[in-house]
């Protein structure tokens, strides 16, 4: 046992010295070679412990943040994950991993588009920018992934005494969010030229894509294995119960995780009548209102006053498919870039009181679809959000004469 402790201590001292070499400005590639030669593989928990010790010894978090990308590149492929715990389907860590798969897919799509910029003609540039904007709008969804780490996972880790690395990672989250916002602003500029975009590739677009990719590596090689070690099943259950408040990122879990021995508080089918909703004209339970909303012959999507998607009905035959990855997403990012300005105008008119209803209708796959937006207001007229209602009116338009209730059989 003492030999294992001594080996761990020695490895951490060596890793600490290598990180400090990066701090002093030595070449990342040279340090990587030294790491590979002297340590080959270092357990993920020791990486976290070394970062924590460096902060406690006075190395500013801001400097560790600056080193974060280089540090991650040096460690990539050199972290020993053999002792990492497995996790079941639907577990919060499984959801994070599945989201990472989707994040990497979109990063690859964006990179492919950016690498093809020089071959895009001026005539095709407008359409090309829309495709690129669609990728970056999707990547902005990573904000929900990061918020769940920041507000659900990090507090539990901090209770276990792991405070430094979460702060450093949160700082990287903020950098990535700012870079993504900057990228989207560039792509939304109606005066954007091919040369302008080309100039921004190495300054903004490629760096943020690499930062997103690197964050996936940091999560999967260090944060998640470590958090699986230090957090209990009860901790993860509490995280799981609050996950939907933040929403999913580009992924809708197919399996509902329910560990044995934990109360099923977040399952609406177990709510009692005492937990029902009382309204001026009556009351119903959560189970009943869910059945009502899913039985209505319309698709419903609710967007709150902060323009975040908060709910959608789940009828068996929805006209427009929805999944839970849109929960807490900005509604503008749920529409194609070409129509985003229309959504913005509707929201502005609803909030200002200029309008309270916006109807549209389209022909789709032989059906006549009516899509209507309604401003929701309280008794004082204050804006609460927007309700989107979609309905297939094909059969209704074909009705003739009358059919009275007495003719039912």
Beta strands, then each sheet from edge to edge (+ up, - down):
strand 1: 42-43
strand 2: 79-80
strand 3: 277-279
strand 4: 282-284
strand 5: 299-304
strand 6: 309-312
strand 7: 357-364
strand 8: 367-377
strand 9: 383-392
sheet 1: 1+ 2+
sheet 2: 3+ 4-
sheet 3: 6+ 5- 9+ 8- 7+
end
